[in-house]
Protein backbone atom coordinates (compact mmCIF):
# COMPACT_ATOMS: atom_id res chain seq x y z
CA UNK A 1 0.00 0.00 0.00
CA UNK A 2 2.77 2.43 0.89
CA UNK A 3 4.50 1.63 -2.41
CA UNK A 4 1.38 2.63 -4.34
CA UNK A 5 1.10 5.88 -2.39
CA UNK A 6 4.75 6.79 -2.93
CA UNK A 7 4.48 5.89 -6.62
CA UNK A 8 1.40 8.09 -7.09
CA UNK A 9 3.10 11.01 -5.34
CA UNK A 10 6.21 10.63 -7.50
CA UNK A 11 4.09 10.53 -10.66
CA UNK A 12 2.19 13.66 -9.59
CA UNK A 13 5.40 15.54 -8.81
CA UNK A 14 6.96 14.53 -12.13
CA UNK A 15 3.79 15.58 -13.96
CA UNK A 16 3.81 18.99 -12.25
CA UNK A 17 7.50 19.49 -13.01
CA UNK A 18 6.85 18.57 -16.64
CA UNK A 19 3.93 20.97 -16.95
CA UNK A 20 5.97 23.70 -15.23
CA UNK A 21 8.88 23.13 -17.62
CA UNK A 22 6.82 23.18 -20.83
CA UNK A 23 4.06 25.69 -20.00
CA UNK A 24 5.05 29.30 -19.49
CA UNK A 25 1.48 30.19 -18.40
CA UNK A 26 1.61 27.57 -15.63
CA UNK A 27 5.06 28.82 -14.59
CA UNK A 28 3.78 32.41 -14.35
CA UNK A 29 0.75 31.25 -12.34
CA UNK A 30 2.84 29.23 -9.87
CA UNK A 31 5.44 31.97 -9.40
CA UNK A 32 2.97 34.85 -9.04
CA UNK A 33 2.77 34.62 -5.21
CA UNK A 34 6.54 35.18 -5.04
CA UNK A 35 6.30 38.36 -7.11
CA UNK A 36 3.29 39.56 -5.11
CA UNK A 37 5.24 39.09 -1.88
CA UNK A 38 8.28 40.91 -3.30
CA UNK A 39 6.07 43.83 -4.40
CA UNK A 40 4.46 44.05 -0.95
CA UNK A 41 7.90 43.96 0.67
CA UNK A 42 9.03 46.80 -1.60
CA UNK A 43 5.96 48.87 -0.65
CA UNK A 44 6.57 48.15 3.06
CA UNK A 45 10.25 49.13 2.84
CA UNK A 46 9.31 52.34 1.02
CA UNK A 47 6.73 53.19 3.70
CA UNK A 48 9.19 52.45 6.53
CA UNK A 49 11.82 54.61 4.85
CA UNK A 50 9.31 57.46 4.55
CA UNK A 51 8.36 57.10 8.23
CA UNK A 52 11.96 57.05 9.42
CA UNK A 53 13.00 59.91 7.15
CA UNK A 54 10.97 62.41 9.17
CA UNK A 55 11.90 60.81 12.51
CA UNK A 56 15.71 60.52 12.46
CA UNK A 57 16.02 60.93 16.26
CA UNK A 58 14.07 57.72 16.86
CA UNK A 59 15.43 55.62 14.00
CA UNK A 60 13.79 52.23 13.92
CA UNK A 61 10.90 53.34 16.14
CA UNK A 62 7.48 52.86 14.59
CA UNK A 63 4.87 55.22 16.02
CA UNK A 64 1.74 53.54 17.40
CA UNK A 65 -1.31 53.56 15.18
PESULGI-V148366 format. One record per pair of residues at least 12 apart in sequence whose C-alpha atoms are under 10 Angstrom apart, sorted by sequence separation. I is the first residue (numbers start at 1). J is the second residue. D is the distance in whole Angstrom. If there is no record, write none. Layout:
# PESULGI-V148366
i=I j=J d=D
i=I j=J d=D
This chain:
# PESULGI-V148366
i=48 j=60 d=9
i=51 j=63 d=9
i=48 j=61 d=10
i=48 j=62 d=8
